[in-house]
Amino acid sequence: MKIAGIVISLLVVVLGTLWMLYVRAPAPEVVCQHKIAITLAEVGDQHGDAAANLLDQLRLQCVKEKRKLVELRGKIVYARQARCIMAATTLSAAERCG
């Protein structure tokens, strides 16, 4: 009985670790806010109509796109992409995460 408890505890720890490494990811809203922050940093003081349109388009489509990714491709694929975007420092690097 004691061995079964140890095996189950070990299994829970392994599954928890795998969950943390492969499936756990920031929420779509957090990922999209990071992309917007990167975009604002790259645009700088050039807040013209083109920059405003780009930010509006990012806000409207980003969360919708990320939720659709979870539904169609699964949480592991989304988690990999979300972690890549959160690590990106430029918009081009974030776009390559797809």
Sequence and secondary structure as in RCSB ss.txt:
>XXXX:A:sequence
MKIAGIVISLLVVVLGTLWMLYVRAPAPEVVCQHKIAITLAEVGDQHGDAAANLLDQLRLQCVKEKRKLVELRGK
IVYARQARCIMAATTLSAAERCG
>XXXX:A:secstr
 HHHHHHHHHHHHHHHHHIIIII    HHHHHHHHHHHHHHHHTT  SHHHHHHHHHHHHHHHHHHHHHHHHH H
HHHHHHHHHHHH SSHHHHHTT 
